[in-house]
Amino acid sequence: MTGPYHLRTGRLDDIEAVREVERLAAARFIDIGMAWITEDEPTDAATLSERVADGRLIVIDHGGLPVAAVIFSPVDGAAYIEEIDVLPAHAGHRLAARLIDDVAKRSAALGLPCLTLSTFRAVPWNAPYYRRLGFNDMAEADLGPGHLAIREHHRARGLADEHRVFLQRPI
């Protein structure tokens, strides 16, 4: 896909489109034997509404419709990237990198020192990709109570620690 991409703060009328982006982006996991990812519901509309209200939903639109999105929250004094998705038809345009850079810019303005996220260790478009964008593995000692609560939530959903990693990138 070619044409202009516009990065902007998400709006309430983007919510269902953002949920669909998340749903369709999950389909990439089918080809690597992780089809169960597609069974998860996308981020619920209430959470997305909260992120819109707080300015923590950022989208990239193409032709007026979101094709990529990120949601983030403050966790343990950092900006934690909760979810980031790009429609597969729009992959390869560095949209995720643009979203991450925008989260960094917004977070720097709030005085936050770094970005953090939790992701799959071995999925090529997860931890290896984020490492290419300057993220590094977090040591166990670097996980504060908020990050530990996120890990417990992942465990409760059946996501094994050996398949997940927390990463951070200075702002």
C-alpha positions as CSV (number, residue, x, y, z in Angstrom):
1,M,0.0,0.0,0.0
2,T,1.3,3.4,-0.9
3,G,0.0,6.8,-0.1
4,P,0.1,9.1,2.9
5,Y,0.1,7.8,6.4
6,H,-1.0,10.2,9.2
7,L,0.1,9.8,12.8
8,R,-2.4,11.2,15.3
9,T,-4.0,10.8,18.7
10,G,-6.8,8.3,18.6
11,R,-10.4,9.3,18.9
12,L,-13.5,7.5,20.2
13,D,-14.7,6.9,16.7
14,D,-11.5,4.9,16.0
15,I,-12.1,2.3,18.7
16,E,-13.8,-0.4,16.6
17,A,-11.3,0.1,13.8
18,V,-8.4,-0.2,16.3
19,R,-10.0,-3.4,17.6
20,E,-10.2,-4.8,14.1
21,V,-6.5,-3.9,13.5
22,E,-5.6,-5.8,16.6
23,R,-7.7,-8.8,15.5
24,L,-6.2,-8.9,12.0
25,A,-2.7,-8.4,13.2
26,A,-3.0,-11.4,15.4
27,A,-3.6,-13.6,12.3
28,R,0.2,-13.4,11.6
29,F,0.6,-15.8,14.5
30,I,-1.2,-18.6,12.7
31,D,1.7,-19.2,10.4
32,I,4.1,-19.8,13.2
33,G,2.0,-22.3,15.1
34,M,0.5,-19.9,17.6
35,A,-3.1,-19.8,16.3
36,W,-4.4,-19.6,19.8
37,I,-3.4,-15.9,19.9
38,T,-6.3,-15.3,17.5
39,E,-8.7,-16.6,20.0
40,D,-8.0,-13.7,22.4
41,E,-10.4,-10.8,22.3
42,P,-8.8,-7.5,21.2
43,T,-8.5,-4.8,23.8
44,D,-11.9,-4.0,25.1
45,A,-13.7,-0.8,24.1
46,A,-13.8,0.5,27.7
47,T,-10.0,0.3,28.0
48,L,-9.6,2.0,24.6
49,S,-12.0,4.7,25.7
50,E,-9.9,5.4,28.8
51,R,-6.7,5.5,26.6
52,V,-8.4,8.0,24.3
53,A,-9.5,10.2,27.2
54,D,-5.9,10.2,28.5
55,G,-4.3,10.7,25.1
56,R,-2.7,7.3,25.3
57,L,-4.0,5.8,22.1
58,I,-2.1,6.8,19.0
59,V,-3.0,5.7,15.5
60,I,-1.6,5.9,12.0
61,D,-4.4,6.3,9.5
62,H,-4.3,5.7,5.8
63,G,-7.3,7.1,3.8
64,G,-8.9,8.2,7.1
65,L,-8.9,4.7,8.7
66,P,-6.5,3.4,11.4
67,V,-4.1,0.9,10.0
68,A,-1.7,0.8,13.0
69,A,-2.2,1.7,16.7
70,V,-0.4,1.7,20.0
71,I,-1.8,2.0,23.6
72,F,0.4,2.8,26.5
73,S,0.3,3.6,30.2
74,P,2.6,4.7,33.0
75,V,4.0,1.7,34.9
76,D,6.7,1.9,37.5
77,G,7.8,5.3,36.3
78,A,8.1,4.2,32.7
79,A,5.8,4.3,29.6
80,Y,4.6,0.8,29.2
81,I,3.5,-0.2,25.7
82,E,0.4,-2.3,26.3
83,E,-0.4,-3.2,22.7
84,I,1.0,-2.2,19.3
85,D,-0.5,-3.6,16.1
86,V,-0.1,-3.0,12.3
87,L,-2.5,-4.3,9.7
88,P,-0.5,-7.0,7.8
89,A,-1.3,-5.2,4.5
90,H,0.6,-2.2,5.8
91,A,3.6,-4.0,7.2
92,G,7.0,-2.9,6.0
93,H,6.4,0.8,6.2
94,R,8.0,1.3,9.7
95,L,4.6,2.1,11.2
96,A,5.4,0.4,14.5
97,A,8.7,2.2,14.7
98,R,6.9,5.6,14.1
99,L,4.3,4.8,16.8
100,I,7.1,3.8,19.3
101,D,9.0,7.0,18.6
102,D,5.8,9.0,19.1
103,V,5.2,7.3,22.5
104,A,8.8,8.1,23.4
105,K,8.3,11.8,22.5
106,R,5.1,12.1,24.4
107,S,6.6,10.2,27.4
108,A,9.7,12.4,27.4
109,A,7.4,15.5,27.7
110,L,6.0,13.8,30.9
111,G,9.4,13.3,32.3
112,L,9.4,9.5,31.9
113,P,12.9,8.1,31.4
114,C,12.1,5.0,29.4
115,L,9.7,2.8,27.4
116,T,9.0,-0.7,28.5
117,L,7.0,-3.6,27.0
118,S,6.5,-7.3,27.4
119,T,6.6,-9.6,24.3
120,F,7.4,-13.0,22.9
121,R,11.1,-13.8,23.0
122,A,11.4,-15.7,19.7
123,V,8.6,-14.3,17.4
124,P,10.5,-12.4,14.7
125,W,8.3,-9.3,14.8
126,N,8.3,-9.2,18.6
127,A,11.5,-9.2,20.8
128,P,14.0,-9.4,17.9
129,Y,12.3,-6.5,16.2
130,Y,12.2,-4.4,19.3
131,R,15.8,-5.1,20.0
132,R,16.6,-3.7,16.5
133,L,14.8,-0.5,17.6
134,G,17.0,-0.1,20.7
135,F,15.2,-2.1,23.4
136,N,17.1,-4.2,25.8
137,D,16.1,-7.1,28.1
138,M,15.1,-6.0,31.6
139,A,16.8,-7.8,34.5
140,E,14.5,-9.4,37.1
141,A,15.7,-6.7,39.6
142,D,14.4,-4.0,37.2
143,L,10.8,-5.2,37.4
144,G,8.9,-3.0,39.7
145,P,5.5,-3.9,41.2
146,G,3.6,-2.8,38.2
147,H,5.7,-4.9,35.8
148,L,5.4,-7.9,38.2
149,A,1.6,-7.5,38.2
150,I,1.7,-7.5,34.4
151,R,3.7,-10.7,34.4
152,E,1.2,-12.3,36.8
153,H,-1.6,-11.3,34.5
154,H,0.3,-13.0,31.6
155,R,0.8,-16.1,33.7
156,A,-2.9,-16.2,34.6
157,R,-3.6,-16.2,30.8
158,G,-1.3,-19.1,30.3
159,L,1.7,-17.2,28.9
160,A,4.8,-19.0,30.2
161,D,7.7,-16.9,31.4
162,E,10.2,-18.8,29.3
163,H,8.4,-17.5,26.1
164,R,8.1,-13.9,27.3
165,V,10.5,-11.1,28.0
166,F,10.3,-7.5,29.4
167,L,12.2,-5.0,27.4
168,Q,13.1,-1.3,27.9
169,R,14.5,1.5,25.9
170,P,15.8,4.8,27.3
171,I,14.1,7.9,26.1
